[in-house]
Amino acid sequence: MASKPAEAVDTSLLGYWYGIVKDGSDFFGIEALDIRKHSDSVYDIIRYGKAVKGDMILPDTAHFIGYTSYIGNQRFMNIENSVVTVIPHSKKSPTVTTQKVFYVSTLDRSNDTLEVKTITETFTARKTFSSSDEFARMVKDLLGKKQNIYDDQYSLKYRKLRNN
């Protein structure tokens, strides 16, 4: 939404949050977010996940950097990650590429519950935007029309673990 961090870190978001993922089939998982302060306006986020489908256990951990911004009264977390791709070659060194990936999620905190709804990649037919302002205008317009732009698979409520 915003092109760079402008909001101070909200200390009520810091800590360890956990949630349980169920999709109605035999798939369920446990997911946790460890949110820490990276700088005055940037968060360091580690997402720990473990999913079970049938008799398979699928571990999934990722590290993100994020910052908050607003459209109206709705707070969003702007999240950045890097994806590394390794393409092996039989007789020469593998090709390694790194690509930045961006995600945007709403954040709604109430007491010890954090609701995160991630905007789906297919919320619009457009795949690229020329600026963060252009992206924010599109999101604001679609939300104003009451269109669902969120990915149900990556939307979850977390509960905060209290420090003892």
Phi, psi and omega in degrees: 000301177267149182284341177204164181296136177225336181270142175291152177300132176271108185296341178290345177273343183288143178132194184250122182241141180228152178211163178242130183258129174222139179243010177091348177258213177269014180265130169210161182204167175243134181225145178220150175240128173252105185254123180230164178278124177266319176206189182300335183227010183232140179258148171253121186235128171245125178255118178256130179220150174212122181245149177238125175228112185063238179254016178258138174249126185242100178284148182204113178232139181217152180244133182227159168243138182212163175212157184263154173207171184232147162238111188062232179265359183272124178272137177237149172254123176266118190241138179235142178213163174241136177250125179257128179244131178242122178248110181287148175234142187295322186241002178222173182300149179292155174271125181243125177234148176237131180232133175283140179234139182239142177229155176225130180225148170283152174231120175233114181252133175222111183055243183259020180241133178239118177260125181241125176234117183270134177292130181290152178295336185256025181294342175212158179291340180288139179255340180226155178230146183281343180202163176293328177297319179297317177298313181298320178298318179297314179297314180301317180298313181292321177295321177299330178273005179062031177276141176281116180249009187260151179267111183302326181293331182248032175241130188204151172258134180245150172249143183274134174277132179277141174284138179271000000 
